[in-house]
Amino acid sequence: MRKTLIILGSGYTARILFPLAARHYHKFIATSRDPEKHLAHLLPEQRLRFDLAQPDTWTSLPASADILWCFPAAPPDFVQQFGERLNTSPRRLVVLGSTSAYDVGHSTEYPPAWIDEAAPIDLTKPRVQGEEYLRKALGAIVLRVAGIYGPGRNPLDWIRKGRVGSSRKYVNLIHVEDLASICLAALERGTPGEVYNVSDGTPRTWKQICKFAQQRWGIMPSTSIADTEPGKRISAGKPAHSLGYEIRHQDLLSELTKIQNP
């Protein structure tokens, strides 16, 4: 069992990860810019105030603890300044990135080509710049995460509210419980400086998901969204091969049913 885990930016995923972390670490500490408001469910010794934009909050973090970085690694200047301070003590560092890092340019190929961890990334994005600094300078393990869903974050609500429509665009998703487990697997077994795609491995179009929502529950998009973009198809076999983790929530339609009818 490892000693201490610090979770920087404790939001939706962290809530699922807390009970899992207790099985792997003697102690875990969650951070927030307003811990009294957002982390009131934790014991006082388990929460800290941390704000990347306020260096005076950096000194409160225990040295030599493993770190799971859950918020966008931006702006790059602050990421580098904070990273230079982290570099003084050995630790495991896992950073949650996004599959939006991949640069597909103006490709109109359809279905879109599969994207693995070697695909080009968009270094004009501040978040991607920050992730690449942490990966190259500190050996951070970067998880490029697909759209996160689960209890309290229901894709069917995205349809109801008009955030998405019935389009041909491909979407990649990951259940929050799988993501939390992969975070811990990466902290334990990930190779420093490596990138891992995190998705359930089955890209779907919004048209397919909207059709299921309509047939099963009569849910219709509140607005018409003419999205002609092809989207992405994320290849996600590396966590299974390298981290020894098999996705448990692969059947999206079954998972949506559980969320809709708890």
N, C-alpha and C positions, 0 to 999 in steps of 0.2 A: 504493500500500500504506500502510495506516494505521500509527501508531507502536506503541501499546501497548494491549492488552486485559487487563482484570482480570476474572476470573470469581469472583464472590462465591458461596461455597457450591458447591464442585466435587464433584458426585456423578455419578449415572448419565449424565445428558445431557452433562455436561462431558467425560466420557471420549470420547464420540463427536465432540465439537466440537473437541478439541485439534488433531488433524491438519488439520482444515478451517481453524481459526484461523491456523495457520502459513502458509497461502496468502494471508491477508488482512492479517496484522499482522507487523511486524518482531519483536515480542516479545509473549508472553502470560504472565500470572501467575495462578495458581490459588490460592484460599484455602480454608482449613478451620480448624475449631476445634482440630484436632490434625493438622497437615500431615505430621508425621513418620510418623504411622500411616496416614493415608488418602491421602497424595499421594507416597508413597515411590517411585512409578514415574516421577516427574518429577525433573528436575535441581534441586538446591538453590536456584538462582536463579529457578526457575519456581514456587516455592511460598512461601506466606506464611501466618502464623497470623492469623486474623480471627474475631472473635466480636462480633456486634452488641451483646450485653449487656455487653461489656467495652470501654469507650471507649479504654483505653490501647492497644488493638490497632489502632485506626483510623488512627493516625499513620503506620503502616508502608506505607500504600498510596501509590503514586506519584501525583503530581498530573497533571492534564490527560489521564489515560488514559481510554479508553472503558471502560464497565462493563456487564457482564452479571450481573444479580442473579438467582440461581437458587433461593433459599430463600424461604419465606413472609415477606412484608414486615411482620413483627410482632415485638414489640408496637409499637403506633403511637408511643409516646413516644420510644423509642430510634430508630425510623425517622426521626422528625422531627429529633432531635438530630444524627443522622449526616447527614441530608440538608442541614441548615444548614451543616455543614462542607463537604459536597460542593459547595455552591452557590458556593464561592469560586473555582472554576476551571472553564473550559469543557470539556465532554466529552459524549459520547453515552452515554445511559443506557437500557438495555433491562431490563425487569423481567418475570420469569416469574410470571404470576398463574395463576388456575384458572377454568375454566368454572363452578365452584361459586359464583362471585361473583354469578351471575345469580339474581335473586329471582323465582321462579315462583309464590310464595305457596302457596295450597292448590288450585291448578287441577287439575281432574280431566279436562280435555280430552284426548281420545285419538283418533288420535296427537297428541302435544303440538305446539303451534305452533312454528314455526321461530324461533330466537333469534339476532338479529344484535347488532352492537356497540352499538346504541342502546337495547337492552332494559334495564329497571330492574336495579339491582344491590343487594345486601344490605349496607348500610352498618353493620349491627350487628356484622359480622364484623371482628375486629381486622385480619386480613390485608387485607381490602378497604379499610379505612381507611388503612392504610399505603400501599397501591398508589395510592390516589387522592391522597394527599398528594404522593407522588413525581411523579405525573403532572401535577398542577396547579402545584406549586411549582417543580419542577425540569425540567418538560417531558419526563419519562420516557415512553418508549414501553412500553405494557403489552401483553404477549401473554397472552391468556386461553386457557390450554392444556387440551386434553382429556386423557383418560387416556393415559399414555405407555406404549408397549410396544416390544419389540424383543428382540434376543439378550440373554439373561440376565434378561428380564422378560416372561415368557410368560403371556398370558391363560389358556391352557389349565391352567396351574398354579393360577390363581385358582379355576378350576372344581374341580379335583382336591381342593383344600384347603378347599372349602366357603365361600370368600369371596363367591362369587356362585352363583346357581342359575338354573334354567330359568324365567325370568319374562318378563313382557311389557315390562319396563322397558327403555327405550332407553338405549344407551350410546354415547358418542362417543370415538373413539380417534385417536391420532397415532403414527406410527412415529418412533422416536427419531432416525433419520437425517434425516427431513424436519424435525423440530423443530430440530435443530442447524443445518440450512441456513437455516431461516426466522429463527433468532436472528441469524445473520450478515447476512442480507438486511435485517433490521430495523435493525441497527447501521449498515449502509451507506446504506439508502434510506428507512428509516421516517421518518414525520413526527413531530417532537417533540409530545408530549401526546396522541398518537392511541392507540387501542386496536385490536388485531387478534385475532380469534378464530383459534385454531390447532387444526385438526382435519382428518381426511382427507376430510371433507365428506359421509360416508355413515353416518349413524346406523344402528345395528342394535339389535335386541332381544337380550337374553341368551338368550332361547328359540332364536333363530336360530343364535347362536354355539354354544350347548350341543348343538343338534341336529347341527351339522356335526362337533363334537368327538366325539359318540357314533358317528355314521355312519363317520367316517374312522378313528378310533383306539379306539373303544370307551370313551371317557372319559365317566364319569358323575359328576355332582355328588356330593360325599361327604355332603351334607346337603340337605334340602329347605328352600328359602327361598321363603316366600310373599310376594313383593314385589309389591304392587299399585300402587306409584307409577308414574306414566307415564314418568318420566325427562325428558330434554331432547333436543331436536334442534337442534344447533348449526349455524348458517349460517357457512360458512368460505370465502367467495369473496373476501374483502378482500385477503388476502396475495397472491393471484394477480393481482388487478387493480392493487393499489397497490405491492406489493413486487416484482412480476414473477417470482414463484416458483410453479411448478406442482408439486403433490404428486406424488411419484414412487412412493409405496407406497400406492396406493389400494385394491388388492385384498386385503382383510384375510385372506380364506381362503387365498389364495396365500402371503401373508406368514407366516401361522401354520404352513403346511406347511414353509416354509424354516426357521423357528425350531425346529420339532419334529424335522425331519430335516435337520440342517445338513450 
